[in-house]
Amino acid sequence: MRHFAFVSNDDRDRLFLRAPEEFGLDDDPELLGAALGATLYCPATRTNLAEDITRRARDGMVSVVVCLEDAVADEQLRSAETNAIAQLRELDAGAADLPMIFIRVRAASQIPMILDGLGSASSVLAGFVVPKFTEDTGGAFLEQIVSAGERLGRPIHVMPVLEAGEMIFAESRVDALLGARRLLEKYRDIVPAVRVGATDLSSAYGLRRPRELTVWNVRVVADALTDFVNVMGRADGGFVMTGPAWEYYSATERLFKPQLRETPFVAHDERRLRAQLIAAELDGLIREVMLDRANGLMGKTVIHPSHIAAVHALSVVAHEEYTDACDVLATGAHGGAVASSYGNKMNESKPHTAWARRTVLRARAFGVAREGVSFVDLLGACLHQ
């Protein structure tokens, strides 16, 4: 797998100083977590799921979750399990390059059942997503996933989702997070990322963020997400943590102005692209992705294919970011501060080293843009292919 594999060689040379690296399921879990990008959630009830996954992979999707939990009504669960197995077997029979495919299960007992159903087609499976993960509930899932890996002779990955009630409410949150971290640390080599469920967080308070605000504007939810990162996403021994789902994908009447400045689109002769982004409600998504990263999250859960290109274009490391990161790492552990090569900031070795390492990790997965290449250029190349 490789991000932006669908763009032409000429476009890749034009856009990237350092092209995205190829990666696979045998790579370090931290690199896989950084490379997840926009993870598309699909209900397991979709009758054309195999076709959808194949088509979206050609368009740049590298991670997908087939959901057997909240996206499936209780009375449809058995048929959804049967359909998911049949669709994955169909994918295995095809010749297409596949993304990382995870299944979001409800119960630990579904894991061996799914493997039995897939048989030799289990090779298409990257791992499982565990909803409402806690120290008390997570152990049974993790044991089944380890057993699955032993059965198949290769690692099966797990992405827990932080969304359980005890992690939402202030009086129990820290203890619950510390317990979940203790458990996950024992399985670090199969955990590429920890996901967060902002929909469940909002639901606990009877809230749903409006399309003109980001999740970081909903203070009670933002406070919980901040604690999640504080406990789970620290630079020293933490996990890659992904951004919550953006729920909107078509425009309605607006109260506030669009959140995208016109200037960069005019400069790159992409006024029409700006209009398309606003019409598809992607200006809110773009702002939320930027705030996610500023608050320690990487990648994004998405519920519509139109979100993928924007998330991936925003994930490419800008030339200035990469230059600063390399300057910081070049100073080693001796400390000190030097002016940025761009002449607009100070780069301090010791406090900026963790940021620089994460930036270089993201650069491996998504590449480094050439000097002067912007998000507008990258997104335009994705959408105009």
C-alpha positions as CSV (number, residue, x, y, z in Angstrom):
1,M,0.0,0.0,0.0
2,R,1.1,3.6,-0.6
3,H,-0.7,6.9,-0.3
4,F,-1.3,8.8,-3.5
5,A,-0.4,5.7,-5.6
6,F,-3.2,6.7,-8.0
7,V,-1.6,10.0,-9.1
8,S,0.6,10.0,-12.2
9,N,4.4,9.9,-12.0
10,D,4.5,13.4,-13.3
11,D,2.1,14.7,-10.6
12,R,4.0,12.8,-7.9
13,D,7.3,14.4,-9.0
14,R,5.6,17.8,-9.2
15,L,4.0,17.6,-5.8
16,F,6.4,15.7,-3.6
17,L,9.9,16.4,-2.4
18,R,9.7,13.1,-0.7
19,A,7.1,10.6,-1.9
20,P,5.0,8.5,0.5
21,E,6.6,5.2,1.4
22,E,5.1,1.8,0.7
23,F,3.9,0.1,3.8
24,G,2.3,-3.2,4.8
25,L,0.8,-5.1,7.7
26,D,4.2,-6.4,8.7
27,D,5.5,-2.9,9.4
28,D,5.8,-1.3,12.8
29,P,2.4,-0.7,14.3
30,E,3.2,3.0,14.9
31,L,3.8,3.5,11.2
32,L,0.6,1.7,10.4
33,G,-1.3,3.9,12.8
34,A,0.2,7.0,11.2
35,A,-0.7,5.7,7.7
36,L,-4.3,4.9,8.4
37,G,-5.4,8.4,7.2
38,A,-9.1,8.6,6.5
39,T,-10.6,5.4,7.8
40,L,-14.0,4.8,6.1
41,Y,-16.7,3.1,8.2
42,C,-19.1,0.9,6.2
43,P,-22.1,-0.9,7.5
44,A,-21.7,-4.7,7.2
45,T,-25.2,-4.8,5.6
46,R,-24.1,-3.3,2.3
47,T,-24.7,-5.8,-0.4
48,N,-22.1,-4.3,-2.7
49,L,-19.4,-3.9,0.0
50,A,-16.7,-5.7,-1.9
51,E,-17.2,-3.5,-5.0
52,D,-17.2,-0.4,-2.9
53,I,-14.0,-1.3,-1.1
54,T,-12.3,-2.1,-4.4
55,R,-13.4,1.1,-6.0
56,R,-12.5,3.3,-3.0
57,A,-9.0,1.7,-2.8
58,R,-8.4,2.7,-6.4
59,D,-9.3,6.2,-5.4
60,G,-6.8,6.4,-2.5
61,M,-8.5,4.8,0.5
62,V,-6.0,2.7,2.5
63,S,-8.1,1.8,5.6
64,V,-11.7,0.7,6.0
65,V,-13.8,-0.6,8.9
66,V,-16.7,-3.0,8.2
67,C,-19.1,-2.3,11.1
68,L,-21.1,-4.9,12.8
69,E,-21.9,-2.7,15.8
70,D,-23.8,0.6,15.9
71,A,-24.2,0.7,12.1
72,V,-26.3,-2.5,12.1
73,A,-29.7,-2.9,13.7
74,D,-30.0,-5.7,16.2
75,E,-32.4,-7.7,14.1
76,Q,-30.1,-7.5,11.1
77,L,-27.0,-8.7,13.0
78,R,-27.0,-12.3,11.7
79,S,-27.5,-11.3,8.1
80,A,-24.9,-8.6,8.4
81,E,-22.3,-11.2,9.7
82,T,-23.2,-13.5,6.8
83,N,-22.9,-10.7,4.3
84,A,-19.6,-9.4,5.7
85,I,-18.0,-12.8,5.4
86,A,-19.3,-13.3,1.9
87,Q,-18.1,-9.9,0.8
88,L,-14.6,-10.4,2.2
89,R,-14.4,-13.8,0.5
90,E,-15.3,-12.0,-2.7
91,L,-12.5,-9.5,-2.2
92,D,-10.1,-12.4,-1.6
93,A,-11.0,-13.9,-4.9
94,G,-10.3,-10.7,-6.8
95,A,-6.9,-9.5,-8.0
96,A,-7.2,-5.9,-6.7
97,D,-4.8,-4.3,-4.3
98,L,-6.7,-4.0,-1.0
99,P,-6.6,-1.5,1.8
100,M,-6.3,-2.4,5.5
101,I,-9.6,-4.0,6.3
102,F,-10.8,-4.1,9.9
103,I,-14.1,-5.5,11.3
104,R,-15.8,-3.7,14.1
105,V,-17.4,-6.4,16.3
106,R,-19.9,-6.4,19.1
107,A,-18.8,-9.4,21.1
108,A,-15.5,-11.3,21.4
109,S,-17.2,-14.5,20.3
110,Q,-17.7,-13.0,16.8
111,I,-13.9,-13.0,16.2
112,P,-13.4,-16.8,15.9
113,M,-16.8,-17.1,14.1
114,I,-15.7,-14.6,11.4
115,L,-12.4,-16.4,11.0
116,D,-14.2,-19.8,10.6
117,G,-16.4,-18.2,8.0
118,L,-13.6,-16.6,6.1
119,G,-11.4,-19.7,6.0
120,S,-8.5,-19.1,3.6
121,A,-9.9,-15.6,2.8
122,S,-8.8,-14.4,6.3
123,S,-5.7,-13.1,4.5
124,V,-7.7,-10.0,3.5
125,L,-8.3,-9.1,7.2
126,A,-6.0,-6.6,8.9
127,G,-7.7,-6.8,12.3
128,F,-10.6,-5.8,14.5
129,V,-12.0,-2.7,16.0
130,V,-13.2,-3.1,19.6
131,P,-16.0,-0.7,20.6
132,K,-16.5,0.8,24.1
133,F,-13.1,-0.5,25.2
134,T,-12.3,-0.6,28.9
135,E,-9.9,-2.6,31.1
136,D,-12.8,-4.8,32.2
137,T,-14.3,-5.5,28.7
138,G,-11.2,-5.4,26.6
139,G,-9.4,-8.5,27.8
140,A,-11.7,-11.0,26.2
141,F,-11.4,-9.3,22.8
142,L,-7.7,-9.0,23.0
143,E,-7.3,-12.7,23.9
144,Q,-9.4,-13.7,21.0
145,I,-7.4,-11.5,18.6
146,V,-4.1,-12.9,19.8
147,S,-5.5,-16.4,19.3
148,A,-6.6,-15.4,15.8
149,G,-3.1,-14.3,15.0
150,E,-1.6,-17.5,16.3
151,R,-4.1,-19.4,14.3
152,L,-3.2,-17.6,11.1
153,G,0.5,-17.4,11.7
154,R,0.6,-13.6,11.4
155,P,-0.3,-10.5,13.6
156,I,-3.9,-9.6,13.7
157,H,-4.2,-5.9,14.7
158,V,-6.7,-4.3,17.1
159,M,-8.0,-0.7,17.3
160,P,-9.9,-0.1,20.5
161,V,-12.4,2.7,20.6
162,L,-12.6,5.0,23.7
163,E,-16.3,5.8,24.1
164,A,-17.5,3.8,27.1
165,G,-19.6,5.6,29.8
166,E,-16.9,5.4,32.5
167,M,-14.5,7.2,30.1
168,I,-17.0,9.9,29.4
169,F,-18.0,11.1,32.8
170,A,-15.5,13.2,34.8
171,E,-15.7,11.3,38.1
172,S,-14.6,8.0,36.5
173,R,-12.7,9.1,33.4
174,V,-9.1,9.1,34.6
175,D,-9.2,5.8,36.4
176,A,-10.9,4.2,33.4
177,L,-8.3,5.6,31.0
178,L,-5.4,4.4,33.2
179,G,-6.9,0.9,33.4
180,A,-7.4,0.8,29.6
181,R,-3.8,2.0,29.1
182,R,-2.4,-0.7,31.5
183,L,-4.2,-3.4,29.5
184,L,-3.2,-2.1,26.0
185,E,0.5,-1.7,27.0
186,K,0.6,-5.6,27.2
187,Y,-0.5,-5.8,23.6
188,R,1.4,-2.8,22.1
189,D,2.8,-4.7,19.2
190,I,-0.7,-5.3,17.7
191,V,-2.2,-1.8,18.4
192,P,-1.6,0.5,15.5
193,A,-4.0,3.2,16.8
194,V,-6.5,4.0,19.5
195,R,-9.7,5.5,18.1
196,V,-12.1,7.9,19.8
197,G,-15.9,7.9,19.6
198,A,-17.2,11.5,19.7
199,T,-20.7,10.5,18.8
200,D,-21.0,8.4,21.9
201,L,-19.4,11.2,23.9
202,S,-21.9,13.7,22.7
203,S,-24.8,11.2,23.2
204,A,-24.0,11.0,26.9
205,Y,-25.0,14.6,27.2
206,G,-27.8,14.7,24.7
207,L,-25.7,16.6,22.2
208,R,-24.8,16.5,18.5
209,R,-22.3,19.0,17.2
210,P,-23.8,21.2,14.4
211,R,-22.2,21.3,11.0
212,E,-20.9,24.8,11.5
213,L,-18.8,23.9,14.6
214,T,-16.1,21.4,15.2
215,V,-16.0,18.8,18.0
216,W,-13.4,21.1,19.7
217,N,-16.1,23.7,20.1
218,V,-18.3,21.4,22.1
219,R,-16.5,21.9,25.4
220,V,-17.7,18.9,27.4
221,V,-16.7,16.6,24.5
222,A,-13.4,18.5,23.9
223,D,-12.5,18.1,27.6
224,A,-12.9,14.3,27.4
225,L,-10.9,14.1,24.2
226,T,-8.1,16.2,25.8
227,D,-8.0,13.7,28.7
228,F,-7.9,10.8,26.2
229,V,-4.8,12.3,24.6
230,N,-3.3,13.2,28.0
231,V,-3.4,9.6,29.2
232,M,-3.2,7.6,25.9
233,G,-1.4,9.8,23.4
234,R,1.7,11.1,25.2
235,A,4.9,11.4,23.2
236,D,6.8,9.1,25.7
237,G,5.2,5.7,25.3
238,G,1.8,6.7,24.1
239,F,-0.3,5.4,21.2
240,V,-1.2,6.9,17.8
241,M,-4.7,8.3,18.4
242,T,-7.2,9.0,15.5
243,G,-9.7,11.8,15.1
244,P,-13.4,11.3,15.6
245,A,-15.9,11.0,12.7
246,W,-17.1,14.0,10.8
247,E,-20.9,13.4,10.2
248,Y,-21.8,15.8,7.4
249,Y,-21.4,15.6,3.6
250,S,-23.9,17.9,1.9
251,A,-24.7,21.5,2.3
252,T,-27.7,23.1,3.9
253,E,-28.6,26.7,4.8
254,R,-25.7,28.3,6.8
255,L,-25.7,30.6,9.7
256,F,-22.0,31.4,9.6
257,K,-19.6,32.2,6.8
258,P,-17.6,29.4,5.2
259,Q,-14.5,28.5,7.1
260,L,-12.1,28.5,4.1
261,R,-10.2,31.6,3.2
262,E,-10.5,32.5,-0.5
263,T,-6.9,33.8,-1.0
264,P,-5.0,30.4,-1.3
265,F,-7.6,29.1,-3.8
266,V,-7.4,32.3,-5.9
267,A,-3.6,32.1,-5.8
268,H,-3.7,28.6,-7.2
269,D,-6.5,29.3,-9.6
270,E,-8.8,26.9,-7.8
271,R,-11.9,29.0,-7.0
272,R,-14.1,26.2,-8.3
273,L,-12.5,23.7,-5.9
274,R,-13.2,26.0,-3.0
275,A,-16.9,26.2,-4.0
276,Q,-17.0,22.4,-4.2
277,L,-15.5,22.0,-0.8
278,I,-18.1,24.4,0.7
279,A,-21.0,22.8,-1.1
280,A,-20.0,19.4,0.3
281,E,-19.6,20.7,3.9
282,L,-15.9,19.9,3.7
283,D,-14.8,23.3,5.0
284,G,-15.9,22.2,8.5
285,L,-14.1,18.8,8.1
286,I,-10.9,20.6,7.0
287,R,-11.0,22.9,10.1
288,E,-11.6,19.9,12.4
289,V,-8.7,17.9,11.0
290,M,-6.4,20.8,11.6
291,L,-7.7,21.1,15.2
292,D,-7.4,17.3,15.7
293,R,-3.7,17.4,14.8
294,A,-3.1,20.5,17.0
295,N,-4.6,18.5,19.9
296,G,-2.6,15.3,19.3
297,L,-4.8,13.3,17.0
298,M,-3.7,11.8,13.6
299,G,-6.0,10.6,10.8
300,K,-9.8,10.6,10.9
301,T,-12.8,8.4,11.0
302,V,-15.0,9.2,8.0
303,I,-18.4,8.2,7.0
304,H,-18.5,9.3,3.3
305,P,-16.0,8.7,0.5
306,S,-15.9,12.5,-0.3
307,H,-14.0,13.0,3.0
308,I,-11.0,10.9,2.1
309,A,-9.1,13.2,-0.3
310,A,-9.3,16.2,2.0
311,V,-8.0,14.2,5.0
312,H,-5.1,12.7,3.0
313,A,-4.2,16.1,1.4
314,L,-4.1,17.6,4.9
315,S,-1.9,14.7,6.1
316,V,1.0,15.4,3.7
317,V,3.8,17.1,5.6
318,A,4.4,20.7,4.4
319,H,7.9,21.6,3.2
320,E,8.3,24.1,6.1
321,E,7.2,21.5,8.7
322,Y,9.7,18.9,7.3
323,T,12.5,21.4,7.2
324,D,11.9,22.4,10.8
325,A,11.7,18.8,11.9
326,C,14.9,17.8,10.2
327,D,16.7,20.9,11.7
328,V,15.5,19.9,15.2
329,L,16.6,16.3,14.8
330,A,19.9,17.3,13.4
331,T,20.9,19.0,16.6
332,G,20.7,15.7,18.5
333,A,20.3,15.5,22.2
334,H,22.6,18.5,23.0
335,G,19.8,21.1,23.1
336,G,20.0,24.6,21.9
337,A,17.8,26.8,19.7
338,V,18.3,27.9,16.1
339,A,16.2,30.1,13.8
340,S,14.0,28.2,11.3
341,S,15.3,28.0,7.8
342,Y,12.1,29.9,6.9
343,G,13.1,32.8,9.2
344,N,9.8,32.9,11.0
345,K,10.2,30.9,14.2
346,M,12.7,29.4,16.7
347,N,13.4,25.6,16.7
348,E,14.4,24.4,20.1
349,S,15.9,21.0,20.1
350,K,14.8,19.5,23.4
351,P,11.1,20.6,23.5
352,H,10.5,20.1,19.8
353,T,12.1,16.7,19.4
354,A,9.0,14.6,20.0
355,W,7.0,16.8,17.6
356,A,9.8,16.4,15.0
357,R,9.8,12.6,15.3
358,R,6.0,12.5,14.8
359,T,6.3,14.8,11.8
360,V,8.9,12.5,10.2
361,L,6.7,9.5,10.9
362,R,3.8,11.2,9.1
363,A,6.2,12.1,6.3
364,R,7.0,8.4,5.8
365,A,3.3,7.6,5.4
366,F,2.1,10.7,3.4
367,G,5.2,12.2,1.9
368,V,6.6,15.7,2.0
369,A,5.3,18.5,-0.3
370,R,7.7,20.4,-2.4
371,E,8.4,24.0,-1.5
372,G,5.5,26.1,-2.7
373,V,3.1,23.2,-3.0
374,S,0.0,23.7,-0.8
375,F,-3.0,21.8,0.4
376,V,-4.9,23.3,-2.5
377,D,-2.5,21.7,-5.0
378,L,-2.6,18.3,-3.3
379,L,-6.4,18.2,-3.0
380,G,-6.7,19.4,-6.6
381,A,-4.5,16.5,-7.8
382,C,-6.7,14.0,-5.8
383,L,-10.0,15.4,-7.2
384,H,-8.9,16.0,-10.8
385,Q,-7.4,12.6,-11.4
